[in-house]
């Protein structure tokens, strides 16, 4: 039995417990998670229909059907011609389903067409259902995440020997991206390089600002390797650290290390956020830590579980997520340290291993 057949079987058990009659998945990572097939985001509808019992069907544009490999007869591929009505086909496979869970990234136009085809049906989001599946990584998935993390760690080490001053944020970002691809990533999703005052914006878009002496530079980058994501943040300082930076950075390192050490089965996601936030708040920087502590990671950069106040999700072995506290001083500088960790039977494995001290560069 293939892993995809097993995943579909687990999905059905969750559907039954959730009183969901059928699951419909289109573009996004939920589809390849259950089928191994990544759909192109086309105006032509692609939809996996998984009833609570019976045969699963993958409805795809006929010209895309040759790209689909069916593992272990886990589902049946149905190709539709340009003159066909794929919504009618999907409606037929849904049969007498009353409650249908729809993948979060399904195009609105497809959902509206399905609603019009059978107004008696009730449609709900599939996020919680799929999260129960995807939060628990297999050993193979953890290996893939570990390998992706090792690649970006190696790039961090390489870039510690690169000149930053006199170059634009955009050029440094491009070098991070190019080196990561050359070391094994298939795609890159982002390459944040935020220098000086730009570092106070956590998701700053690298631009034409020229990096100067005594700038602190936030570098947050990641992509996909063998289907699984990387995401890490490290700090670089050009010359000398700006005023007040060193004291804040020691607090940040303490908070990040304490949060990682607190990860273990049986504790809640929000309790890990609180560990880091309390340390930063007690040191007087609480108002400058302006985002959640972390997010799950796998086939998507951001997925469940989210490490944030209010999330009482109990951590279990196989869950993987970021630990990334930050301190941001508007108009001056910002700082963040980010590692991906995995919950183990005994506690935690830190998948990113590069040095968390800031790197002094020219």
Secondary structure as the mmCIF struct_conf table of DSSP 4:
data_model
#
loop_
_struct_conf.conf_type_id
_struct_conf.id
_struct_conf.beg_label_comp_id
_struct_conf.beg_label_asym_id
_struct_conf.beg_label_seq_id
_struct_conf.end_label_comp_id
_struct_conf.end_label_asym_id
_struct_conf.end_label_seq_id
HELX_RH_AL_P HELX_RH_AL_P1 UNK A 3 UNK A 17
TURN_TY1_P TURN_TY1_P1 UNK A 18 UNK A 19
STRN STRN1 UNK A 22 UNK A 25
BEND BEND1 UNK A 27 UNK A 28
HELX_RH_AL_P HELX_RH_AL_P2 UNK A 29 UNK A 35
BEND BEND2 UNK A 36 UNK A 36
BEND BEND3 UNK A 43 UNK A 44
STRN STRN2 UNK A 47 UNK A 51
BEND BEND4 UNK A 52 UNK A 54
STRN STRN3 UNK A 57 UNK A 61
TURN_TY1_P TURN_TY1_P2 UNK A 62 UNK A 64
HELX_RH_3T_P HELX_RH_3T_P1 UNK A 65 UNK A 67
HELX_RH_3T_P HELX_RH_3T_P2 UNK A 71 UNK A 73
BEND BEND5 UNK A 75 UNK A 75
STRN STRN4 UNK A 76 UNK A 80
TURN_TY1_P TURN_TY1_P3 UNK A 82 UNK A 83
BEND BEND6 UNK A 84 UNK A 84
HELX_RH_AL_P HELX_RH_AL_P3 UNK A 86 UNK A 94
TURN_TY1_P TURN_TY1_P4 UNK A 95 UNK A 96
BEND BEND7 UNK A 98 UNK A 98
STRN STRN5 UNK A 99 UNK A 102
TURN_TY1_P TURN_TY1_P5 UNK A 104 UNK A 105
BEND BEND8 UNK A 106 UNK A 106
HELX_RH_AL_P HELX_RH_AL_P4 UNK A 108 UNK A 117
TURN_TY1_P TURN_TY1_P6 UNK A 119 UNK A 120
BEND BEND9 UNK A 121 UNK A 121
STRN STRN6 UNK A 122 UNK A 125
HELX_RH_AL_P HELX_RH_AL_P5 UNK A 127 UNK A 134
TURN_TY1_P TURN_TY1_P7 UNK A 135 UNK A 135
BEND BEND10 UNK A 136 UNK A 136
HELX_RH_AL_P HELX_RH_AL_P6 UNK A 139 UNK A 159
TURN_TY1_P TURN_TY1_P8 UNK A 160 UNK A 161
BEND BEND11 UNK A 162 UNK A 162
TURN_TY1_P TURN_TY1_P9 UNK A 165 UNK A 166
BEND BEND12 UNK A 167 UNK A 167
STRN STRN7 UNK A 168 UNK A 168
HELX_RH_AL_P HELX_RH_AL_P7 UNK A 169 UNK A 182
TURN_TY1_P TURN_TY1_P10 UNK A 183 UNK A 184
BEND BEND13 UNK A 186 UNK A 186
STRN STRN8 UNK A 187 UNK A 195
HELX_RH_3T_P HELX_RH_3T_P3 UNK A 196 UNK A 200
BEND BEND14 UNK A 201 UNK A 201
TURN_TY1_P TURN_TY1_P11 UNK A 202 UNK A 203
HELX_LH_PP_P HELX_LH_PP_P1 UNK A 204 UNK A 206
BEND BEND15 UNK A 208 UNK A 208
HELX_LH_PP_P HELX_LH_PP_P2 UNK A 209 UNK A 209
STRN STRN9 UNK A 210 UNK A 210
HELX_LH_PP_P HELX_LH_PP_P3 UNK A 211 UNK A 211
TURN_TY1_P TURN_TY1_P12 UNK A 213 UNK A 214
STRN STRN10 UNK A 216 UNK A 225
TURN_TY1_P TURN_TY1_P13 UNK A 226 UNK A 227
STRN STRN11 UNK A 228 UNK A 229
STRN STRN12 UNK A 232 UNK A 238
BEND BEND16 UNK A 239 UNK A 240
HELX_LH_PP_P HELX_LH_PP_P4 UNK A 241 UNK A 242
TURN_TY1_P TURN_TY1_P14 UNK A 243 UNK A 244
HELX_RH_AL_P HELX_RH_AL_P8 UNK A 245 UNK A 262
TURN_TY1_P TURN_TY1_P15 UNK A 265 UNK A 266
BEND BEND17 UNK A 267 UNK A 267
STRN STRN13 UNK A 268 UNK A 268
HELX_RH_AL_P HELX_RH_AL_P9 UNK A 269 UNK A 282
TURN_TY1_P TURN_TY1_P16 UNK A 283 UNK A 284
HELX_RH_3T_P HELX_RH_3T_P4 UNK A 286 UNK A 288
BEND BEND18 UNK A 291 UNK A 291
BEND BEND19 UNK A 293 UNK A 293
STRN STRN14 UNK A 294 UNK A 296
BEND BEND20 UNK A 298 UNK A 302
STRN STRN15 UNK A 303 UNK A 307
BEND BEND21 UNK A 308 UNK A 308
TURN_TY1_P TURN_TY1_P17 UNK A 309 UNK A 310
HELX_LH_PP_P HELX_LH_PP_P5 UNK A 313 UNK A 313
STRN STRN16 UNK A 314 UNK A 314
HELX_LH_PP_P HELX_LH_PP_P6 UNK A 315 UNK A 315
TURN_TY1_P TURN_TY1_P18 UNK A 317 UNK A 318
STRN STRN17 UNK A 320 UNK A 323
STRN STRN18 UNK A 326 UNK A 329
TURN_TY1_P TURN_TY1_P19 UNK A 330 UNK A 332
STRN STRN19 UNK A 333 UNK A 336
STRN STRN20 UNK A 338 UNK A 338
STRN STRN21 UNK A 339 UNK A 343
BEND BEND22 UNK A 345 UNK A 347
STRN STRN22 UNK A 348 UNK A 350
BEND BEND23 UNK A 351 UNK A 351
BEND BEND24 UNK A 354 UNK A 354
BEND BEND25 UNK A 357 UNK A 357
HELX_LH_PP_P HELX_LH_PP_P7 UNK A 358 UNK A 358
STRN STRN23 UNK A 359 UNK A 361
#
